[in-house]
């Protein structure tokens, strides 16, 4: 075999090796691309599932709130107004008290109507939804709720905002039902392309590891993960509990 043939053979071998390497690289690339597409599809499906479940839970929570307000709050106002009107038959000067009570009931119904109207709820952004919750807490006397917005507001996406609101709603529910807190402070801080949300109460707090791994906090963590938000919750006995969530635009 002369040098020409050897050179040709080496060239063919090199070409075959290069072709093999290229085929291997293409195969690896295609597999990784397909894996990434599957992961993206799974993530999107998980997001849509979480979004659907979250919307249902928000509606259920809203209906519970409406039921409670109608029965315990507005119902009590109307009962009081009825008693005051009956007393006014003997003491006409007390009719103003009855009128004031009825006026409070009308204002409560107007506020409640915002929650009953599904179209109004759909048009709410995150800031407005939180504001309504804070106003409701203060109006009913659940807790002294403070709410502030820092920076220039923007939307992180309507679907993400629904999930963020449900996370906060769950935190609020725990604060109202279990923390024995008297104050709740919520702050939304908008920077160039990030939204930092903090919610803090002055309740009894907790330090038990079981409390940090409870179903409620797990739900909040999982939902934050679905929207790629950084989530943390800290608590100290007799000091309170604080939620921190960082969302990107």
N, C-alpha and C positions, 0 to 999 in steps of 0.2 A: 504494500500500500504506500503510494507516494505521498508527498507532503500536501499536494492539492486535495487528495481524497481525505486525508486526515483533517485538514482545515475545514473541508465541507462537512465532515462528520461532526466536528466540534461545534461548528456553526449551527447545525441541525439540533444537536443536543442542547445548546444554549437557548435556541429558539423554543424548543419543547419545554425547557425549564421555565423560561419567561412566560410562555403560554399557560403552564401549570400554575405559576404564581399568580398571574392575572385572573385565571379562572377561580382560584382559591379566594383571592381578594374580593372579586365580584360576588362570589357565593356568600362570604362572610358579610359583605356590605348589604346584600339583599336580605339575609337573615336578620341582621340587626335592624334594618329598615322596617321589615315586616313585624319584628318584635316591638319596635317603637310605635308603629301604627296600631298594633293590638293594644299596647299599653295606653295609648292616647284614646282609643275607642272605649276601652274599659273605664278609663278615668272620666270620660265624657258621660258614659252611661251611669257611672256611680254618682256623678254630679247631678245629672237630671233626676235620678232616683231620689237623691237627698233633697233636691229642690222641691220635688213633688211632695215628699213626706213633710218637709218643713212648712210648705204652704198649707197643708192639711192641719198641722199642729197649730199654726198661727190662727187659722179660722176657729179651731176648737177652743183655743185659749181666749179668743175674742168673744165667742159665744158664752163661755163660762163667766167672763167679766161682765157681759151684758146681763146675764141671768142674775148675777150677784147684785149688780147695781139696781136692777129693776125691783128685786125682792127686798134687799136690805136697805138700800139708800133711798131711792125714789119712793118705794113703798112706805118707808117710815116717814118721809116728808109729807106724803099725801095723807097718811093717818093723822099726823100732827095737825095738818091744815084742817082736817075734818073736825078734830076736837076743838081747835081754836074757833072755827066758824060756829060750832054749837055753843061755845062759851060766850060768843059775841051776842047771842040772843039776849043774854042777861046783862052782859057788859059790852055795850056797843063800842066802847073805846078800844077794845082788844081786836077789832076787825083789821087794824093795820098789821098786827102780828100775823094774822092768817094770810093777808095779802102778800106779806113778805115771804112767808113760807111757800106759798103757791108759786111765787116768782122764782124762788130757788129751785123748786121742782121743775119748772119750765126750762130754766137754764141747764139743769142736769140732763133733761131730755134732749135738748139741742146738742149738748156735748156728746151724748150717747149716740145720736143719730149719725155722727161722723163714723162711728165704728160699725153701725148697722149697714151703711151704704157700701156695697162691695166695689162699686166703681170708684168711689172716693178713696178707698183703701188702695186700689191698684195704682192710683195716680200719686200716692204718697212716696216721697223719697225717704232715705234712711233718717235724715235729720228731722223731718216732720213726724215720722212715726215715733221716734224717740221722744220728741217734744210732747206729743199727745199722751204718751205713757206717763211722762213726768207730771204733766198737768192733771192727769187722772189721779195719780197718787196724792198730789197736793189737795185736789178738790175734795176727795173723799176723806182725807186725813189719815191715809195709811202710814205715811212717812213724809218727812221734810225732804223733798227731792230738788236738787239743784242741777241745772244743765247748762253747759256752755260750749261754744264752738270757737276754735282758734284757727286763724288762717283763712285762705280763700277756698271755700267748699267746691268740690267736684264729685262726680259720680264714679264709683268704682265698678259700676255695672249693676243694673237692676236685679239680676239674678243673685249676684253676690250679696247685694244689700239685703235681700230677703233672708238669706242664711245668717248674715251678721245680726240682723234684728232678732232672729229667733234665738241666737246664742245669748244676746243681751236679755231677751225676754225670760229665758230660763234663769239667768243670774238674778234678775229682778224678782222672779217668783221665789227663789230660795231666800233672798233677802227679806221679802215680806213675810214669808211663812215661817222661817226657821231662825233668822239671825237676831231677832228682837232689836233690830237697829232703829234709831230715830232719825238718822240722816243717810241720804244716798246722793253721791256726787258722780255725775257722768260728764266726761269731757271728750270732745272730738277735736283732734289736732291735725289739721291739713298742712302738709308740706308740698313740695313740688310734684311728687308722684306717689306719695304714701299717705295713708290715713292711720293715725294712732288713736285708739279708743281705750279709755280707762273708765272703769266703774268701781266705785269704792263705797262700802258701807261701814258704819261704826258699831256693828253688831258684836255678838259674843265671840265670833271667830271660831277657829278649830285648829288643832295641830295633829290630830290622829291621822295616820297614813290611810286608814280606811275611808276617811272623809275625802281625801284627795283622789282616791281611786273609785269613788262612788259612781253610780250610773249617770247622774246628772252631769258631773264634770267630764266623764268619758264622752258623753254626747257632745258637749261643747268642744272638746278637743278634736273629736272626729270631724265635726262640721267645719271647724277652722282648717283642718288638714285638707278637706275637700276643696276649699277655695284658696289653698296655699297661703293661709294667713299664719303669722306667728302668734301663738297663744300661750299665755301663762296665767296662773292664778296663785295668789299667795294669801296666807291668813295667819293671824296671830290671836290667841285667846284673849278676850276682853278688850281687843283693839279693833278688830274688824277683818273684812275680807276684801281683796282687790283683784279685779280682772284687768288684764292688759292684752290688747290685740292689735297687731300691726298688719294692715292690709295694703296691697299694692294696687295701683290703678289698672 
